[in-house]
């Protein structure tokens, strides 16, 4: 009977996250040996109007697939792209202020009844006319024409940045949900191995009791321990099902299917954990950003900051337009070329021109200018508030990654000690020199240590994604 749970269970799941050079654990049937070569991802996804087929995906999901699915057919990205389309349409509408409107018209007018003469008398008249032709008209509010298109372009730039931010957020969310599912699968593997070990121990105690070499109380304790570990299996499987359903909902997949996460051997390297942890050393010579701190890098890279800066520029342009509106006139011009006569098709050539200019000096303009200046001040304050928030997020994420690395090291040390203790306790129990309670306690410690390592390793990967998002890195 194997005394080391780490060899059969946790090392399978935990070492999957290590590089092939550092992990020589055995492979098992199931996740590690599933052929994934037939899974192909539609590059268009929801963005192209066609969702990825659930049948084509199968049951196993790789991390790169999950990230592509989140962007291509996730509802969050679909909403972000819709908002970007709205902003693009608004910018197009603002630029159209300089373009005259072309119209085609055909209308008739008929008066059959009394009309009033200039002296106040009424008389019966039967009058009619008709006009048909092509017209051009332009009404140009110079304040709107000069400032509104530029402000709309800035808001479009802001929405583009927000779309980039949504992409980063949805990929981070998908990665964390994937890692949650991976962690739950590791715990299921560990729990199954723990139950197998407990059942073997129960079988040994039963044989001893029935052969007269053991006590019934030891056998009952072994039975109770098996039941306790079996309950752990049920709970671990429940958490795995919940994690799978949450990931499926985020990817707009069927949450009722038994989705599973497949971790490549280079998952930790792919996630950028080593690079990000190296960047925590701000004095390192190999930092790609030179002497910039993490907070300074975030201020350069975060798309939310770029969006807030664009909103400030847009509000400033709108404030300028409102403050100058009373100086800038509105131009109106129109021209009509067609036929004018008693009936359609019976008129003669006619061309009508009109040109006008006006200034609006209404009392409400002062309030509009004041409101625009207040909105500009609001945008500036929101930018300052966002900068502080991002600095806080970066500091928190950096500390979280450092803590995750420390927890992982401590969990590894705990696992080594628990493994040695389980080995010694089982040898003593097999030789009759140790108590069953000692063996059961050592086994429980080993299970707890194995799960702690699994959680710490996945938690370290989660922390790298959180820090990458806080820095505004595209992953």
JOTARA-V687921 format. One record per residue. N is the residue number from 0. SS is DSSP state (hx for helix, st for strand, lp for the rest). Layout:
n={N	N}
ss={SS	SS}
This chain:
n={0	1	2	3	4	5	6	7	8	9	10	11	12	13	14	15	16	17	18	19	20	21	22	23	24	25	26	27	28	29	30	31	32	33	34	35	36	37	38	39	40	41	42	43	44	45	46	47	48	49	50	51	52	53	54	55	56	57	58	59	60	61	62	63	64	65	66	67	68	69	70	71	72	73	74	75	76	77	78	79	80	81	82	83	84	85	86	87	88	89	90	91	92	93	94	95	96	97	98	99	100	101	102	103	104	105	106	107	108	109	110	111	112	113	114	115	116	117	118	119	120	121	122	123	124	125	126	127	128	129	130	131	132	133	134	135	136	137	138	139	140	141	142	143	144	145	146	147	148	149	150	151	152	153	154	155	156	157	158	159	160	161	162	163	164	165	166	167	168	169	170	171	172	173	174	175	176	177	178	179	180	181	182	183	184	185	186	187	188	189	190	191	192	193	194	195	196	197	198	199	200	201	202	203	204	205	206	207	208	209	210	211	212	213	214	215	216	217	218	219	220	221	222	223	224	225	226	227	228	229	230	231	232	233	234	235	236	237	238	239	240	241	242	243	244	245	246	247	248	249	250	251	252	253	254	255	256	257	258	259	260	261	262	263	264	265	266	267	268	269	270	271	272	273	274	275	276	277	278	279	280	281	282	283	284	285	286	287	288	289	290	291	292	293	294	295	296	297	298	299	300	301	302	303	304	305	306	307	308	309	310	311	312	313	314	315	316	317	318	319	320	321	322	323	324	325	326	327	328	329	330	331	332	333	334	335	336	337	338	339	340	341	342	343	344	345	346	347	348	349	350	351	352	353	354	355	356	357	358	359	360	361	362	363	364	365	366	367	368	369	370	371	372	373	374	375	376	377	378	379	380	381	382	383	384	385	386	387	388	389	390	391	392	393	394	395	396	397	398	399	400	401	402	403	404	405	406	407	408	409	410	411	412	413	414	415	416	417	418	419	420	421	422	423	424	425	426	427	428	429	430	431	432	433	434	435	436	437	438	439	440	441	442	443	444	445	446	447	448	449	450	451	452	453	454	455	456	457	458	459	460	461	462	463	464	465	466	467	468	469	470	471	472	473	474}
ss={lp	lp	lp	lp	hx	hx	hx	hx	lp	hx	hx	hx	hx	hx	hx	lp	lp	lp	lp	lp	lp	lp	lp	lp	lp	lp	lp	lp	lp	lp	lp	lp	lp	lp	lp	lp	lp	lp	lp	lp	lp	lp	lp	lp	hx	hx	hx	hx	lp	lp	lp	lp	lp	hx	hx	hx	hx	lp	lp	st	st	st	hx	hx	hx	hx	hx	hx	hx	hx	hx	hx	hx	lp	hx	hx	hx	hx	hx	hx	hx	hx	hx	hx	hx	hx	hx	hx	hx	hx	hx	hx	hx	hx	hx	hx	hx	hx	lp	lp	st	st	st	st	st	st	st	st	st	st	st	st	st	st	st	st	lp	lp	lp	lp	lp	st	st	st	st	st	st	st	st	st	st	st	st	st	st	st	st	st	st	st	st	hx	hx	hx	hx	hx	hx	hx	hx	hx	hx	hx	hx	hx	hx	hx	hx	hx	hx	hx	hx	hx	hx	hx	hx	hx	hx	hx	hx	hx	hx	hx	hx	hx	hx	hx	hx	hx	hx	hx	hx	hx	hx	hx	hx	hx	hx	hx	hx	hx	hx	hx	hx	hx	hx	hx	hx	hx	hx	hx	hx	hx	hx	hx	hx	hx	hx	hx	hx	hx	lp	lp	lp	lp	lp	hx	hx	hx	hx	hx	hx	hx	hx	hx	hx	hx	hx	hx	hx	hx	hx	hx	hx	hx	hx	hx	hx	hx	hx	hx	hx	hx	hx	hx	hx	hx	hx	hx	hx	hx	lp	lp	lp	lp	lp	lp	lp	lp	lp	st	st	st	lp	lp	lp	lp	hx	hx	hx	hx	lp	lp	hx	hx	hx	hx	hx	hx	hx	lp	lp	lp	lp	lp	lp	lp	lp	lp	lp	lp	lp	lp	lp	hx	hx	hx	hx	hx	hx	hx	hx	lp	hx	hx	hx	hx	hx	hx	hx	hx	hx	hx	hx	hx	hx	hx	hx	hx	hx	hx	hx	hx	hx	lp	lp	lp	lp	lp	lp	st	st	st	st	st	st	st	st	st	st	st	st	lp	lp	lp	lp	lp	lp	st	st	st	st	st	st	st	st	st	st	st	lp	lp	lp	lp	lp	hx	hx	hx	hx	hx	hx	hx	hx	hx	hx	hx	hx	hx	hx	hx	hx	hx	hx	hx	hx	hx	hx	hx	hx	hx	hx	hx	hx	hx	hx	hx	hx	hx	hx	hx	hx	hx	hx	hx	hx	hx	hx	hx	hx	hx	hx	hx	hx	hx	hx	hx	hx	hx	hx	hx	hx	hx	hx	hx	hx	hx	hx	hx	hx	hx	hx	hx	lp	lp	lp	lp	lp	hx	hx	hx	hx	hx	hx	hx	hx	hx	hx	hx	hx	hx	hx	hx	hx	hx	hx	hx	hx	hx	hx	hx	hx	hx	hx	hx	hx	hx	hx	hx	hx	hx	hx	hx	hx	lp	lp	lp	lp}
